[in-house]
Amino acid sequence: MKVLLIEDDDETAAYVVKGLGEHGHIVDHAANGRDGLFHAAGEPYDVMIVDRMLPGLDGLGIVKTARGAGIKTPVLFLTTMGGIDDRVEGLNAGGDDYLVKPFAFAELLARINALTRRPPMTTVETTLLVADLEIDLLKRTVIRAGRRIELQPQEFKLLEYLMRHAGRVVTRTMLLENVWDFHFDPQTNVVETHISRLRGKVDRGFNAELIHTVRGSGYCLRAPD
């Protein structure tokens, strides 16, 4: 395991480096925040151990900057700041665990081993794209061929579901359950009405239709052949 230790206290740093080395781990040590961030951005690590109070750039600043740059290395804060508010602040900044000084080395080792066993963080999908149709799930916007399309909330939800299942047939029952949260048939034409409205906004006036009726089965949103 390759570990980045960002710690300005020489005695603590020597203790951690020696202990982890005896367990076969490689440790890079930075004695201030700026050097620590440079290391974090420069090469991959399995885990980072970060003190809260550091010269140059404090631990919170390091982790916030690293997370903002897309660095997903698990972070264990190691600090004398052990109050509940301090712990919450550290976790909210992007830390994964928090250990208060003084500490037992066995616990430190167990915590970093636990962090490295966690599955890697996955990238959250924020946009969906089918042909020239794009939906931004964060901004709640829909654009086709460079033209913005205004949708009502339920229309947006319906389009999102169709795009997440692009190329596959979705049935009326699937739409009722996943878009309207109906687990029974309300005996209305709510699905057909919304599909019609959505087609009028998404397909009408463009070169190709994306929303198709599959007779006897349901609907399918797919890119033109």
Secondary structure, DSSP 4 states (H G I P E B T S, - for coil): -EEEEE---HHHHHHHHHHHHHTT-EEEEESSHHHHHHHHHHS--SEEEE-SS-SSS-HHHHHHHHHHTT----EEEEES--SHHHHHHHHHTT-SEEEESS--HHHHHHHHHHHHHSPPPPPPP-EEEETTEEEETTTTEEEETTEEE---HHHHHHHHHHHHTTTS-B-HHHHHHHTS--SS--SS-HHHHHHHHHHHHHTTTSSS--EEEETTTEEEE----
